[in-house]
């Protein structure tokens, strides 16, 4: 049962990262097509890398500037 949950979590993260990567106009660090390849080829680290490094931060995001 725990394996099924782990697979579902990885699958959900991968799908979410793919959707965001495709919808992002200009991702950070890598071109969009390369982000898609990384997300698909490297199941756990690809989505994690996207969420940590590839997403563009919102203009008004907390922690984006001095307080």
C-alpha positions in Angstrom: 0.0 0.0 0.0 2.9 2.4 0.8 4.4 1.7 -2.6 1.2 2.6 -4.3 1.0 5.9 -2.4 4.7 6.7 -3.3 4.0 6.0 -7.0 0.9 8.1 -6.9 2.8 11.0 -5.3 5.6 10.8 -7.8 3.1 10.6 -10.7 1.1 13.6 -9.4 4.3 15.7 -9.0 5.5 14.7 -12.5 2.1 15.6 -14.1 1.9 18.9 -12.2 5.5 19.8 -13.1 4.9 18.9 -16.8 1.7 21.0 -17.0 3.5 24.0 -15.4 6.6 23.7 -17.5 4.5 23.6 -20.7 2.4 26.6 -19.6 5.3 28.7 -18.5 6.3 31.4 -21.0 10.0 31.6 -20.1 11.3 29.2 -17.5 14.5 29.8 -15.6 17.9 28.1 -16.3 16.9 25.8 -19.2 14.7 26.0 -22.3 11.2 24.7 -22.0 11.8 21.6 -24.1 14.7 20.6 -22.0 12.7 21.0 -18.8 10.1 18.6 -20.2 12.8 16.1 -21.0 14.3 16.3 -17.6 10.9 16.0 -15.8 10.0 12.9 -17.9 13.4 11.2 -17.9 14.3 11.7 -14.2 11.1 10.8 -12.3 11.8 12.1 -8.8 14.6 14.6 -9.3 13.1 16.1 -12.4 9.9 17.5 -10.9 11.8 18.5 -7.7 14.3 20.4 -9.9 11.5 22.1 -11.7 9.7 23.2 -8.5 13.0 24.5 -7.0 14.8 25.9 -10.0 12.7 26.1 -13.1 9.5 27.9 -12.0 9.4 31.7 -12.4 8.6 33.4 -9.1 5.6 35.6 -8.9 6.3 39.4 -8.7 4.7 39.8 -5.3 5.9 36.6 -3.8 7.0 36.6 -0.2 10.8 36.6 0.3 11.4 38.0 -3.2 12.8 41.3 -1.9 13.8 43.3 1.2 11.2 43.5 4.0 
